Amino acid sequence: MPWLNRLLRSESPKLARPGRTAVGLVLQRTRWSERLRIQRDGYVLPFFASSNMALTYWAVPGRIDATEDIVKRLLGASDVFVDVGANVGTVTAVAALAVGPTGRVVAIEPHPSTFRNLERTVAVNGFTNVVCRQVACGAAAGSVLFSDERRKDDNNRVQTGAPSDRGRGPATVHVPSVPLGDVLRDLAVTRVDLLKVDVEGFELDVLRGMGPTLELVGLIHVEAIEHNLNGFGATVDSLVVFLTDHGFQCFGVADDPANLVAARPERLPALHASCGERIRPLDPGTRGDP
């Protein structure tokens, strides 16, 4: 069973509950999981048959996700949150609760079936402050080839044709590509209190595609994994340099080394008040692959 061998070689939190994980996999493969909902902190997550995130939360129900926790800390009532790479909507749900009915959440997910799951998460929780868009955000408009891995749906990403992509299997889908700046302008977004970008190495392209709308952003939570960024000709250093050049100060997250936080000077007091014990200043050359 290749899928079991891959799981056992991984560092997945699901390994903490192997029996429950096995039951969850059976439920997903028979699609009985679609009848179930997983209770999270303030929201429910449908147990999607094609979702690795849902399986993780089924296996370890009390798991506190670092990204969800930081997003909850950084957002307040009436804030505007943009979630690029929303997957099935776990962070989107946390943000929708944090900003409340007077706030606004924009959730962006390129993969067609994952996007349908995202919409379902929003619907079953009754969130009226969330708008969803099914696009890939990059530097230019058009379309991109996107991987179509169903078992590890949270690893799907833009395909470059590079050798590192060739082992991901033949399954791919074409998805529309729209610069994030265009998406925000179309939605008449005039400020972004927190932007989260988690797109498997395509993060710098997303930020470059914002153009002048990057000036609307106060805080950024961005995935920064060296080998993922390398697949798109970027590095963690180049990501930090880009953000620094655009007026942000970057911080590493002590208990979440796969991500960094960037803040404009006026947002630093709030950042330190909410996450001060977990962050450290980050300059180019100080960050390696986690």
N, C-alpha and C positions, 0 to 999 in steps of 0.2 A: 504494500500500500504506500505509494510514493508520498501522498499527502501526509500520512502519519510520520514517515521518516523526516519530512521537511519540518513538521511541527516539533518533533523531538530534538532537532538540531537547532531550533530557534531559541530566542530568549523571551518567548511570548509569556505574558502573565497567565495565560491559560494553563501552562504547565503546573501551576500551583493547585489546580483542581482537575487532574486528568480524567477522573471518572465522570465528572459533570460535563467536561468538554466533550468526551466521547458521546454522551447522551445527546448533547446539543448538536453535534455533527450528524447524528442519526436523524434528529428532528429536522434539521435543515435539508438533508438529502431526501427525506420523504415529504418535505414541504409542510409537515405538521407544525413546524415552528411558526408558520405564518398565522396560526390561530392564537399565538401567545404574545403577551406584552411584558416588557422588562421594566420594573419600577426603578427609576433613577431619582436623584434628589430634586424633586419638584416637577419632573416630567416623566413621561413613559416613552419607551422605545419599542416599536414593533420588532419582533424577533424575525427579521428578514431572512429568507432562505439563502440569499446570496451575499450576506454581509459578514465580513470578518469582525467588524466592530461589535455587531450585535452578538456574535458568538462569544467574544471576550467578556461582554457584560453579562451574558447568560452564565458563563462559567464562573466569573468572579463578580457577583452582584454588588458587593460593597466597594469595588475598586474606585479610587479617586483619581481621575485623569488629571495630569498636571496642566494641560492646556485648558481644560474646562475650569479648573480652579483659578488659574491666573486671569482668564477672561472674566470670571465672576468677580474677582477682586478689582479689576480695572474699570468695570462698567458701573454706571449709576443710572438712576431714573432719567428718562428722556434722552439718553445718549443715542448716538448712531453707530452701529456696528456693521462692518462688512466682512463676510466670511468667504474667502476665496479658497476653494477646495473643501467644500462643506461636507462631502461624503454623505452619510445618511442623516446628518443633522444633529448630532449630539452637542457640538459646540454652539450651533445655531439655537438650539433649544435653551441652553444655559443663558445665552445672550438675550433671547427674547424675554425670559423671566427677569433678567437683571435690569433691562431698560424699561420694562413695563409698557403699559398701553400707550403712553405718550412718547415712547422711544421708537426706534426704527432699526430693522435688521435686513440686510441684503445678503442672501445666501446664493453662492455661485458654485455649481457643480457641472462639469462637462459630460460625464459618462451618462448615456441615456437611461439605463436601468437604475443606476445609483441615484440619478436625479429623480426618478419616480419614487424611490424610497425616501429621499429627502422631502419631497412634497407630501408623502404620506405621514412622515413624522410631524411635519408642521400641521397637517390637517387633524390628526388624532389628538393633538394637544390643544387644538383650538386657537392657535396663535394667529391673531389678526394683524400683528405688527411686523410680519415677515413677508418679504417678496423674494421669490426664487427665480433664478435665471440659469438656463442650461447652455452655457458657453465655456470655451477655454479662453482664458485671458492671457494674451501675449503682447508682443510689441506691435503687431500689425493685424489688420482685419483679413479674413479669409476663412480657411478651414485647416485643421490639423488632423493627423492620424493619431489615434489614441488607443492604447492597449486595452484589451478586453478580457482581463483575467477575472473570472467570476469568483473563485475561491478566496483570493486575496484582493478583493475589490479596492481596498484602501491603498494598494500599491500601483493602481493604474495611473498612467502618465502619458504625456506627449511623447511620441516616438520620433527619434531623430534619424534613424537609419544607421546609426553608429554601431560598431560591433557589440557594445554593451547592451544594446536593445535586442539583438538578434536571438538571444536565448529566452526571450519572454513569450515565445510561442507565436503561431501565425494569426491568432485571433486579434483583429483590430477593428476599430470603427472610425468613421470620419465624423468629426464634430466641428461646429462653427467656432471660429476664433474672433474675438472682439477685444480690443484694448480695454483695460479696466477703466481708463479715463472716459471712454465713450459710454460704457455701461452706466457709470455714475452720472454723467451729463444727461443721458436719456431718462434717468430716474429722478432728475432734478435734485440730486444730493448736493448740498451746499457745505456740509462739514462731515468729517468722519472722526469720531472720538477714538475709535479703535479699529484697526485693520488687521485681520489675521490672514496670513498667506501660508498654505501648506499644500504644495503642488509637486512634490517628489523631484525637486531639483530645478524646477522652472521658475523659481521664486524671483530671480533677478529680472527675467523677461517680463513677469507680471508687473513689477515695480517700474521698469522702464516704460511700459505701456501706459502708465498713468499720466505721463506728461505733466502739465501744469496742475492737474487735479491732486498731485501728491502734496501740494501746499495746503490742501484741505484736511490733511491727516495729522492728528496729534500724537497718537501712539500706534506702534506696529508690533505685532507678535508674529514672528516669521520662522518657519523651519529653516535650519542652516546645517545641513549634513554634507560634509565635504564631498564624498564620493557621488552623491546624487547631483550636486551642483556641477561637478566635473563633467558629467554627461552632457551638459549644455554649455560647456566652455567657461564656466564660472567657478569661483572658489568662495569659501567663507570670507576670506580677506577682501575679495572684490565686492562682496555683498556689504560688508561693513564700510568699505570706502565709499560706495555709492550712497549709503544712508547718511554717512558723516558729511559727505559733500552736499547733501540736500538738507542739512540743518538738524539732523538727529544725533543724539548720543546713544550709543549701543551698549547693551548689558547682556552678559551671560546669565543663565538661570541655573542656580546651583543644583537643583534636583530635577532639572529637565534639560540636559546638555544637548539635545537635538534641536533646541530652539533658542532664539534670542529675542530680546525686547528692545525696541528703539523708541526714544521719546524726544519730542521737541523741548527746548529749555523751559517753556512755561508749564509743561506737564510733569517736570521732574519732581516737584514737591508731592504731587498726588501719587506718582509712581513709587517714590520712596516710602510714603505713608502706607501704601497697600502691599508692597512687595519688598521692602527694604532689606529684610533678613534673607531674601532668596536671590538677590541680584548682585552682580559685581560689574564695574566698568569694563568695557571691552574695546580694545583698540586693534587696528590691523596688525596681524602677526602674532596676536596673543591667543588665537583660537585654533585648535586642531580638530581633526575628525573625532566626534564623540564615540 
